[in-house]
Amino acid sequence: MTENAVATFGLTKKFGRQVAVDGIDLLVPSGSVYGFLGPNGSGKTTTIRMLLGLVTPTAGRSELLGQPMPQRLRHTLPRVGALVEGPAFHPYLSGQANLARLDAADRDADARTAGRRIDAALDRVGLLAAARKHYRAYSLGMRQRLAIAAALLSPRDLLVLDEPTNGLDPQGTREVRHLVTSLAADGATVLVSSHLLSEVEQMCTHLGVMHVGRMVAQGTVEEVRSGNARVARVDTDRPQDAARVLSGLGLTEVTVAGHLAQGVVGSVPIEKIVPALVADAVPVLGFTVQAPSLEDLFVSLTGEGFDVSG
Ligand SMILES: Nc1ncnc2c1ncn2[C@@H]1O[C@H](COP(=O)(O)OP(=O)(O)OP(=O)(O)O)[C@@H](O)[C@H]1O
């Protein structure tokens, strides 16, 4: 197993003068569920298309499952299941018959074991009971699960799902979320993109946040959350003095409101704050350090236009 299921190095795509993806270093650790977040148009789909060899990068390089792309495309892609632009399903065929069509089109698939493979994929996404229903009778959530089943027709080490909950109602979103979680529990690494924080935060171990083509934050959910944006808050009856000490230590955006002085911690060691206040004879009545909510963080990273709740 390689350490990172996906790694990109300065990956860049320009369309004419427009820079859609601007030198990103995407790192998806093996075994993670990686939420690739950003507003519409921030470059997620273009990045995913480059990863899968569907678009040629303007600059930079990438590795999938430890293999350089696109040189090892033929070798690597069979281990990668992708949902990019949902596959074209036939409305008057059943889910099972639709998968059979896709499976038959796969040169690497053994026709003798097709039936077993298709049933296993349908079972995996919870559609076995509805296998013989017409596609057009499927709910949106069922349609999306069938699209994921199509990506699961052979065993995969990496699943790349571009906006799998787009357009789904809350029930469909829940279905897809549960499915992603259970696929990850089976050992697959999952890269899932979304423009909605609320849809991915519950299922992801890692996050990457895109904003106008750049990766503005990346790491475990906890790392992204705490980042350098933690706020220290001092409750004191000498808030102006406290503010002066906080600024002196290197905290930024220091403000005073009533009995409270607060500032952004950045790289200042937390344990130095209270002793510094005490040394300056500031009476500390209360002291808290808070990580911003993910929602606050995304708004600050990507600007107010980011639709965080749907
Ligand atoms: N084939 C193309 N030709 C020209 N511009 C393109 C092309 N594909 C994407 N773009 C532009 O690149 C930018 C990034 O688009 P991209 O689709 O990667 O963003 P996204 O984050 O996936 O958004 P969405 O969720 O809306 O798909 C956008 O400004 C888009 O208009």
The ligand as an SDF file (V2000), in Angstrom:
LIG
                    3D

 31 33  0  0  0  0  0  0  0  0999 V2000
  -13.5040   22.9020  -20.8250 N   0  0  0  0  0  0  0  0  0  0  0  0
  -13.4330   24.0940  -20.2540 C   0  0  0  0  0  0  0  0  0  0  0  0
  -13.1760   25.2120  -20.9760 N   0  0  0  0  0  0  0  0  0  0  0  0
  -13.0800   26.4230  -20.4090 C   0  0  0  0  0  0  0  0  0  0  0  0
  -13.2340   26.6570  -19.0800 N   0  0  0  0  0  0  0  0  0  0  0  0
  -13.4800   25.6000  -18.3130 C   0  0  0  0  0  0  0  0  0  0  0  0
  -13.6020   24.2720  -18.8320 C   0  0  0  0  0  0  0  0  0  0  0  0
  -13.8420   23.4190  -17.8090 N   0  0  0  0  0  0  0  0  0  0  0  0
  -13.8930   24.1780  -16.6770 C   0  0  0  0  0  0  0  0  0  0  0  0
  -13.6770   25.4780  -16.9810 N   0  0  0  0  0  0  0  0  0  0  0  0
  -13.6400   26.6030  -16.0140 C   0  0  0  0  0  0  0  0  0  0  0  0
  -12.6970   26.2750  -14.9990 O   0  0  0  0  0  0  0  0  0  0  0  0
  -13.1750   26.7200  -13.7180 C   0  0  0  0  0  0  0  0  0  0  0  0
  -13.2220   25.5430  -12.7690 C   0  0  0  0  0  0  0  0  0  0  0  0
  -14.2760   24.6870  -13.1320 O   0  0  0  0  0  0  0  0  0  0  0  0
  -14.5820   23.3060  -12.4510 P   0  0  0  0  0  0  0  0  0  0  0  0
  -15.7410   22.6870  -13.1650 O   0  0  0  0  0  0  0  0  0  0  0  0
  -13.3460   22.5270  -12.3360 O   0  0  0  0  0  0  0  0  0  0  0  0
  -15.0240   23.7640  -11.0030 O   0  0  0  0  0  0  0  0  0  0  0  0
  -15.8040   22.9490   -9.8960 P   0  0  0  0  0  0  0  0  0  0  0  0
  -15.2010   23.3810   -8.6050 O   0  0  0  0  0  0  0  0  0  0  0  0
  -15.7950   21.5200  -10.1960 O   0  0  0  0  0  0  0  0  0  0  0  0
  -17.2350   23.5030  -10.0030 O   0  0  0  0  0  0  0  0  0  0  0  0
  -18.5900   22.7070  -10.2590 P   0  0  0  0  0  0  0  0  0  0  0  0
  -18.9350   22.1570   -8.9220 O   0  0  0  0  0  0  0  0  0  0  0  0
  -19.5030   23.7980  -10.7100 O   0  0  0  0  0  0  0  0  0  0  0  0
  -18.3100   21.6890  -11.3190 O   0  0  0  0  0  0  0  0  0  0  0  0
  -14.5240   27.3460  -13.9600 C   0  0  0  0  0  0  0  0  0  0  0  0
  -14.3590   28.7300  -14.0090 O   0  0  0  0  0  0  0  0  0  0  0  0
  -14.9540   26.7930  -15.3060 C   0  0  0  0  0  0  0  0  0  0  0  0
  -15.7540   27.7280  -15.9790 O   0  0  0  0  0  0  0  0  0  0  0  0
  1  2  1  0
  2  3  1  0
  2  7  2  0
  3  4  2  0
  4  5  1  0
  5  6  2  0
  6  7  1  0
  6 10  1  0
  7  8  1  0
  8  9  2  0
  9 10  1  0
 10 11  1  0
 11 12  1  0
 11 30  1  0
 12 13  1  0
 13 14  1  0
 13 28  1  0
 14 15  1  0
 15 16  1  0
 16 17  2  0
 16 18  1  0
 16 19  1  0
 19 20  1  0
 20 21  2  0
 20 22  1  0
 20 23  1  0
 23 24  1  0
 24 25  2  0
 24 26  1  0
 24 27  1  0
 28 29  1  0
 28 30  1  0
 30 31  1  0
M  END
$$$$
